[in-house]
Amino acid sequence: MDDVTRVLNAVSQGDSSQQNALLESIYAELHAMAARKMAQEHHGYTLQPTALVNEAYLRLAGNDREWQNRRHFFGAAAEAMRRILVEAARKRAAAKRGGGQKDTMFEDENENHNLLVPDERVLEIHEVLDELEREDEIKARIVKLRFFVGLKHREIAELLEISDKTVRRHWEGAKLWLHRAIHSDEESS
């Protein structure tokens, strides 16, 4: 069991003396994840990396689950960040009706340029992601880590303990699946 897993389990079992050790062990990593994701956001975006990390941490700390390992924890952190970003996108989409649309900036490392993704698209991806997870859990994990957290392929490979090539292959398949699912939903509407 690695140090992060040991500390996470102690905190989840109510050992408040481990709280500072947990923060020291994971805060920098969570903050780096959030900073990468927020750097992809449209200028003027109100949620800052520190706020994203703090909110994700509060959601995870209030959780009574035991963490199996580092990968399990960071997977949960990615899911928490996804939900926070989706909530923010929903708020902006609702506010858009009153003006001032914001888009999400997404960097595609294969093409070395940034893509502006409208908040509506973020919400569409979020809505079909559960279906993808039922069909192919690894692709869904990669989408969460790549799209909602902003990790690079090699970082995802390291976290999931698979090869970079496998991550890239699944990412390409996931993008195709998401495109089909979203457009299929649009056609049926």
C-alpha positions as CSV (number, residue, x, y, z in Angstrom):
1,M,0.0,0.0,0.0
2,D,1.5,3.4,-1.0
3,D,1.6,6.4,1.3
4,V,-1.2,8.1,-0.4
5,T,-3.5,5.1,0.0
6,R,-2.5,4.7,3.7
7,V,-3.2,8.3,4.5
8,L,-6.5,8.3,2.5
9,N,-7.8,5.3,4.4
10,A,-6.8,6.8,7.7
11,V,-8.7,10.0,6.9
12,S,-11.8,8.1,5.6
13,Q,-11.8,6.2,8.9
14,G,-11.9,9.5,10.9
15,D,-8.3,9.9,11.8
16,S,-8.1,13.7,11.7
17,S,-4.4,13.7,12.6
18,Q,-3.8,12.4,9.0
19,Q,-5.6,15.3,7.4
20,N,-2.5,17.4,7.0
21,A,-0.5,14.5,5.7
22,L,-3.2,13.9,3.1
23,L,-3.2,17.5,2.0
24,E,0.6,17.5,1.7
25,S,0.5,14.2,-0.2
26,I,-2.1,15.0,-2.7
27,Y,-2.9,18.7,-2.8
28,A,0.0,19.6,-5.1
29,E,-1.0,16.9,-7.6
30,L,-4.7,17.8,-7.5
31,H,-3.8,21.5,-7.9
32,A,-1.7,20.7,-11.0
33,M,-4.6,18.7,-12.5
34,A,-7.0,21.6,-11.9
35,A,-4.5,24.2,-13.2
36,R,-4.1,22.3,-16.4
37,K,-7.8,22.0,-16.9
38,M,-8.5,25.6,-16.0
39,A,-5.7,26.8,-18.4
40,Q,-7.9,25.3,-21.1
41,E,-10.9,27.4,-20.1
42,H,-12.0,30.5,-21.8
43,H,-10.5,33.7,-20.4
44,G,-12.7,35.3,-17.8
45,Y,-13.8,31.9,-16.5
46,T,-14.6,32.5,-12.8
47,L,-13.6,29.1,-11.3
48,Q,-10.0,29.1,-10.3
49,P,-7.8,25.9,-9.9
50,T,-7.6,26.4,-6.2
51,A,-11.4,26.7,-5.9
52,L,-11.8,23.6,-8.1
53,V,-9.4,21.6,-6.0
54,N,-10.9,22.8,-2.7
55,E,-14.4,21.9,-3.9
56,A,-13.3,18.5,-5.2
57,Y,-11.5,17.8,-1.9
58,L,-14.5,18.7,0.2
59,R,-16.6,16.3,-1.8
60,L,-14.1,13.6,-1.4
61,A,-13.3,14.2,2.2
62,G,-17.0,14.1,3.1
63,N,-17.2,10.6,1.6
64,D,-17.0,7.6,3.9
65,R,-15.4,5.2,1.4
66,E,-12.1,3.5,1.7
67,W,-9.6,4.1,-1.1
68,Q,-8.2,1.0,-2.6
69,N,-5.2,2.8,-4.0
70,R,-3.9,6.0,-5.5
71,R,-5.6,5.2,-8.9
72,H,-8.9,4.8,-7.2
73,F,-8.6,8.1,-5.4
74,F,-7.5,10.1,-8.4
75,G,-10.3,8.5,-10.5
76,A,-12.8,9.7,-7.8
77,A,-11.1,13.1,-7.9
78,A,-11.5,13.2,-11.7
79,E,-15.2,12.4,-11.3
80,A,-15.6,15.1,-8.7
81,M,-13.9,17.7,-10.9
82,R,-16.1,16.5,-13.8
83,R,-19.3,17.1,-11.8
84,I,-18.1,20.5,-10.6
85,L,-17.2,21.6,-14.1
86,V,-20.6,20.3,-15.5
87,E,-22.4,22.2,-12.7
88,A,-20.5,25.4,-13.7
89,A,-21.3,24.8,-17.4
90,R,-25.0,24.4,-16.6
91,K,-25.0,27.7,-14.7
92,R,-23.2,29.5,-17.5
93,A,-25.6,27.9,-20.1
94,A,-28.6,29.1,-18.0
95,A,-27.0,32.6,-17.7
96,K,-26.4,32.6,-21.5
97,R,-30.1,33.0,-22.0
98,G,-29.5,36.3,-20.3
99,G,-26.3,37.0,-22.3
100,G,-22.6,36.4,-22.1
101,Q,-21.9,32.9,-23.4
102,K,-18.6,31.3,-22.3
103,D,-17.0,28.4,-24.0
104,T,-14.6,25.7,-22.7
105,M,-11.1,25.7,-24.2
106,F,-9.9,22.2,-24.9
107,E,-6.4,21.5,-26.1
108,D,-6.0,18.5,-28.4
109,E,-2.4,17.4,-28.0
110,N,-2.5,15.3,-31.3
111,E,-3.3,18.4,-33.3
112,N,-1.3,20.9,-31.2
113,H,-4.0,23.5,-31.1
114,N,-6.9,24.6,-28.8
115,L,-10.5,23.9,-29.6
116,L,-13.3,26.1,-28.1
117,V,-16.0,23.7,-26.9
118,P,-19.4,25.4,-26.1
119,D,-20.8,24.7,-22.7
120,E,-23.7,22.9,-24.4
121,R,-21.2,20.4,-25.8
122,V,-19.6,19.9,-22.4
123,L,-23.1,19.1,-21.1
124,E,-23.8,16.7,-24.0
125,I,-20.6,14.8,-23.4
126,H,-21.4,14.6,-19.7
127,E,-24.9,13.2,-20.5
128,V,-23.7,10.4,-22.8
129,L,-20.6,9.5,-20.7
130,D,-22.6,7.2,-18.4
131,E,-23.7,5.2,-21.4
132,L,-20.1,5.0,-22.6
133,E,-19.1,3.8,-19.2
134,R,-21.6,1.0,-19.3
135,E,-20.2,-0.1,-22.7
136,D,-16.5,0.6,-22.2
137,E,-15.3,1.6,-18.7
138,I,-11.7,2.3,-19.8
139,K,-12.7,4.7,-22.6
140,A,-15.0,6.5,-20.1
141,R,-12.2,6.9,-17.6
142,I,-9.9,8.2,-20.3
143,V,-12.6,10.8,-21.3
144,K,-13.0,11.9,-17.7
145,L,-9.3,12.3,-17.2
146,R,-8.6,13.8,-20.6
147,F,-11.6,16.0,-21.2
148,F,-12.7,17.0,-17.7
149,V,-9.4,17.0,-15.9
150,G,-7.0,17.9,-18.8
151,L,-4.4,15.2,-18.3
152,K,-2.1,14.4,-21.1
153,H,-2.0,10.9,-22.7
154,R,1.2,9.9,-20.8
155,E,-0.2,11.1,-17.5
156,I,-3.4,9.0,-18.0
157,A,-1.2,6.0,-19.0
158,E,0.8,6.3,-15.8
159,L,-2.3,6.7,-13.6
160,L,-4.2,3.8,-15.2
161,E,-1.1,1.7,-15.5
162,I,-1.5,1.1,-19.3
163,S,0.7,2.1,-22.2
164,D,0.5,5.5,-23.8
165,K,-0.3,3.8,-27.1
166,T,-3.3,2.1,-25.5
167,V,-4.5,5.5,-24.1
168,R,-4.2,7.1,-27.5
169,R,-6.1,4.2,-29.2
170,H,-8.9,4.4,-26.6
171,W,-9.1,8.2,-26.8
172,E,-9.5,8.1,-30.5
173,G,-12.2,5.4,-30.2
174,A,-13.9,7.4,-27.4
175,K,-14.0,10.6,-29.4
176,L,-15.6,8.7,-32.3
177,W,-18.1,7.0,-29.9
178,L,-19.0,10.4,-28.3
179,H,-19.4,12.1,-31.7
180,R,-21.8,9.4,-32.8
181,A,-23.8,9.3,-29.5
182,I,-24.2,13.1,-29.5
183,H,-25.2,13.4,-33.1
184,S,-27.6,10.5,-32.7
185,D,-29.2,12.3,-29.8
186,E,-29.4,15.5,-31.8
187,E,-31.1,13.7,-34.8
188,S,-33.7,12.0,-32.5
189,S,-34.6,15.4,-30.9
